[in-house]
Amino acid sequence: MRDAARMDEGSGGRPARVPASVRRRRWLLGGVAAAVLVSVAGLGAASLVKSPQQAAADAGPPPASVITAAVESRQLTQKVVSRGTVSPTRSIDVVPVASGKLVVSKPPLKVGTRVRAGDVVSVVSGRPIITLQGKVPTYRDLREGMKGDDVLQVQRALSAIGYGISDRAGVYGVSTQAAVKRLYEDRGFDPVQERLVPEPGPAQKKPRKTTVLPSGEILFVPAFPARVTKVKAKLGAVVDGPVLVLAAGRLRVRGLLTKTDRKLIDKGDKVSILDETTGKEYPGKVVSIGAYVANDDGQGHPLVVMPTGNVSDTLSGQEVRLTIASASTDGKVLTVPLSAIFATADGSTRVVVLSADGTRARVEVTTGAQADGFVEVTGQGLAEGDRVVVSEDGAGP
């Protein structure tokens, strides 16, 4: 071909004539190349053209994907959420006791007022009702020379708020009367006094005044601080019952536990007490759990929670949320995610175990404690490390 393309020197620089056989070979190669190009183009066009069936298949969902989780051995810690009502350790009615017409003669204390030993909680017909610390209510007026445990309780209560007494314990003597007199005068009231006339004798003594402690003017409260929870009589009202109600002692929370939750809670468990109005939390602990009851207040095991720190007095009477943390399993147990559990038509509970070669087996299990999205399971042939189906394309096992 190089020779055919070479210039013929005797032709004046014109190209030499190409033989016919060479021209035929060129046309043949060009035709083959064109055929190849047409075939490639046809294949490309065929890939863009789909049958209706193929188009529908391509538009369908992708093959289902299987999500699994391992069977794990762990200790489950359960958090039980319940509700309760805050109430005082003891509720005390403030009832004036006196003869004649009883009228509230001074504006009563407001609900929520904090009461301490020695405070005047009410004034009825010009006479005070004064709080002192003690467990036994008054039952008699105390006069000079009286003896007894009630006198001893008065002496101890007066000493606790700073009134010194030198009388013999349990004897309502001169120094005890002096302390009572100062108690009234310090609060702006006249003490009740009476004239004592000595009995006739060789050494005649002059009459003198003694101080009486009226039973209706002293209110013994077992524990302080106390709080006013109810006001039942306004200024000027004629009294025929309690004028106030006090909440005495520390606040506590009472609630009910279901039978299921009772199995998870023990005395001494830590509790978080949430005031849902303010969002503030208080620490506490379970102090008692009673036997199952069913009455007008509800059904369940009576629960008492005692705060372990200071609690706002405003919580008294409010409903709060209790979150109780307790270990629900003794040691480690086999667990699976809750989403791996499903029920069958016969009422049994099962999981699907996926083997390494992709085969599946339904294993019947018994469930136990639940916590943090996991559930305790026991089942024949189920072992730690097995893979259970949690979700298949988001549709469950």
Secondary structure as UniProt FT lines:
FT   HELIX           2..5
FT   HELIX           9..11
FT   HELIX           20..48
FT   HELIX           52..59
FT   STRAND          66..70
FT   STRAND          72..74
FT   STRAND          77..94
FT   STRAND          103..104
FT   TURN            111..112
FT   STRAND          114..115
FT   TURN            117..118
FT   STRAND          120..124
FT   TURN            125..126
FT   STRAND          127..133
FT   TURN            144..145
FT   HELIX           149..160
FT   TURN            161..162
FT   TURN            169..170
FT   HELIX           174..186
FT   TURN            187..188
FT   STRAND          192..196
FT   STRAND          208..213
FT   HELIX           215..217
FT   STRAND          218..221
FT   STRAND          226..231
FT   TURN            235..236
FT   STRAND          244..257
FT   HELIX           259..262
FT   TURN            263..264
FT   TURN            267..268
FT   STRAND          270..275
FT   TURN            276..279
FT   STRAND          280..289
FT   STRAND          293..295
FT   TURN            296..297
FT   STRAND          298..307
FT   HELIX           313..315
FT   TURN            316..317
FT   STRAND          319..327
FT   STRAND          333..337
FT   HELIX           338..340
FT   STRAND          342..343
FT   TURN            345..346
FT   STRAND          349..354
FT   TURN            356..357
FT   STRAND          360..364
FT   STRAND          366..371
FT   TURN            372..373
FT   STRAND          374..378
FT   TURN            380..381
FT   TURN            384..385
FT   STRAND          387..392
FT   TURN            393..394
//
